[in-house]
Amino acid sequence: MRGRRSGFKKTKRLFVVASEGAETERIYFLPFKPGRDGGFRLKVLPNPNHKSRPRDVLQRLIDYERRKLEGPNTEYWAVIDRDAWSASELDEVSREIAKHDNYHLALSNPCFELWLWLHLKPNRPFADRHDCQRSLCREWPEFAKGDYDALKLMPLVLQACERAKELDTEPDAKWPDEQATWVYRLVERLR
């Protein structure tokens, strides 16, 4: 005898992502959005006012959580660059994130473009975010136009994750102090 089917579906895990940039990160994460039958949901929060300070990124996550009350099956991810922010600003955000089980930090040092670079090439030292961004534009001219096709990077995601893991020499640190990116941690959760 067959049991009755429940009238309720299991709630899909929701990933809520807030980032510094208004476009680069949003474009990258769009291909991860699953269809109706996917095993999770993804919400990439807009940054219409270009508020990019680490505290502003975190505040967008907090505001969304308060408005939507999504529940325990939700992960909140702050995608932040190291580039111009002080250690005290990053420490403050890191401490606040650590207070919540469902909040996570995906910090890139020096910038998110390092994560994109790792899809295409092995790591190399970058002087700063400008060096990283210029190098990425030389290697991938389409990126320089500003509206790149992130789908072209999807076959290279596993490679990028492996390269990023090699850089993650202090996984228990508050945030990567040396050149590294924790975006792979979020991407692995989305895969």
C-alpha positions in Angstrom: 0.0 0.0 0.0 1.3 3.4 -0.9 1.5 6.2 1.6 -0.3 9.5 0.9 1.7 12.2 -0.7 2.1 15.3 1.3 0.5 18.4 -0.1 3.6 20.4 0.7 6.9 20.5 -1.1 10.1 20.7 0.8 11.3 24.3 0.9 14.2 24.9 -1.4 17.3 26.4 0.0 17.5 30.1 -0.8 20.8 31.9 -1.4 20.7 35.7 -1.0 23.7 37.4 -2.4 24.7 41.1 -2.0 27.8 42.5 -3.6 29.8 45.7 -3.9 29.4 46.1 -7.6 26.2 46.8 -9.3 26.9 44.8 -12.5 30.0 42.6 -12.6 29.0 40.2 -9.7 25.3 40.2 -10.7 26.2 39.2 -14.3 28.4 36.4 -13.0 25.8 34.9 -10.7 22.8 35.0 -13.1 23.7 31.7 -14.9 23.5 29.9 -11.5 19.8 30.7 -11.2 18.1 27.4 -11.4 14.9 26.9 -13.3 11.6 26.1 -11.6 12.7 22.5 -11.0 16.1 23.4 -9.6 17.1 22.3 -6.1 17.5 25.9 -4.7 16.6 29.5 -5.3 19.0 32.4 -5.8 18.3 36.1 -5.2 21.0 38.5 -6.2 20.2 41.8 -4.5 20.5 45.0 -6.6 22.8 47.8 -5.7 21.0 50.7 -7.4 22.7 53.4 -5.3 26.2 51.9 -5.8 26.8 51.7 -2.1 29.8 49.5 -2.0 31.3 49.8 1.5 31.4 46.4 3.2 29.0 47.6 5.9 26.5 48.7 3.1 26.7 45.3 1.5 26.0 43.6 4.8 23.2 46.0 5.5 21.4 45.1 2.3 21.4 41.4 3.4 20.1 42.4 6.9 17.4 44.6 5.4 16.3 41.9 3.0 16.2 39.3 5.9 14.0 41.7 8.0 11.6 42.4 5.1 11.2 38.9 3.7 11.6 36.7 6.8 12.7 33.8 4.6 13.4 31.4 7.4 16.1 29.0 8.4 16.6 27.5 5.0 18.3 30.7 3.8 22.0 31.5 3.4 23.1 35.2 3.1 26.3 35.9 1.3 28.2 39.2 1.3 30.5 39.4 -1.8 33.1 42.0 -1.0 36.4 43.1 -2.4 39.5 43.9 -0.2 40.7 46.6 -2.5 40.3 50.0 -0.9 38.7 49.1 2.5 40.5 49.3 5.8 41.2 46.3 7.9 39.0 47.7 10.6 36.0 48.0 8.2 36.5 44.4 7.1 37.0 43.2 10.7 33.7 44.8 11.7 31.8 43.2 8.9 33.5 39.8 9.5 32.6 39.9 13.2 29.0 40.8 12.4 28.7 37.9 9.9 30.2 35.5 12.4 27.3 36.2 14.8 24.9 34.6 12.4 25.0 30.9 11.4 23.4 31.6 8.1 25.6 34.6 7.0 28.8 34.1 5.0 31.6 36.2 3.6 32.9 35.7 0.1 35.8 38.2 0.1 38.2 38.6 -2.7 41.6 40.1 -2.2 42.3 42.4 -4.1 38.9 42.2 -6.0 36.2 40.1 -7.6 38.0 40.1 -10.9 40.6 37.8 -9.3 37.8 35.2 -9.2 37.1 35.7 -12.9 40.8 35.6 -13.7 41.0 32.1 -12.0 38.5 30.8 -14.6 41.0 31.7 -17.4 44.5 31.5 -15.9 46.4 30.2 -12.9 47.0 32.7 -10.1 49.7 35.3 -10.5 50.6 38.1 -8.1 48.7 41.3 -8.8 50.0 44.7 -7.5 46.4 45.8 -6.7 42.9 45.7 -8.0 43.7 47.9 -11.0 46.5 45.5 -12.1 44.1 42.6 -11.7 41.3 44.3 -13.7 43.7 45.5 -16.5 45.1 42.0 -16.8 41.7 40.4 -17.0 40.7 42.9 -19.7 43.8 42.0 -21.7 43.2 38.3 -21.3 39.4 38.6 -22.0 38.6 41.7 -24.1 34.9 41.0 -23.9 35.1 41.7 -20.1 36.5 45.2 -20.8 33.2 46.1 -22.5 31.4 45.8 -19.2 28.6 43.5 -20.3 30.3 40.1 -20.5 28.8 36.7 -21.1 29.2 34.8 -17.9 27.9 31.6 -19.5 31.3 31.3 -21.2 32.9 30.9 -17.8 30.6 28.2 -16.5 32.6 25.3 -18.1 35.6 26.6 -16.2 34.0 26.9 -12.8 35.6 23.7 -11.3 39.0 24.8 -12.5 38.5 28.2 -10.9 37.4 26.6 -7.6 40.5 24.4 -7.5 42.7 27.4 -8.2 40.9 29.4 -5.5 41.3 26.6 -2.9 45.0 26.6 -3.5 45.1 30.3 -2.6 43.0 29.7 0.6 45.9 29.0 2.9 44.1 30.2 6.0 40.5 29.0 5.7 39.8 29.9 9.3 40.9 33.5 9.0 38.4 36.4 9.3 39.0 37.2 5.7 41.9 36.6 3.2 44.7 38.9 4.1 46.8 37.8 1.1 45.8 37.5 -2.5 42.9 35.0 -2.5 39.2 34.7 -3.1 36.5 33.1 -1.1 33.9 33.3 -3.9 34.5 29.6 -4.5 32.9 28.8 -1.2 29.6 30.3 -2.4 29.9 28.8 -5.9 30.5 25.3 -4.4 27.3 25.7 -2.5 25.4 26.7 -5.7 26.7 23.7 -7.6 
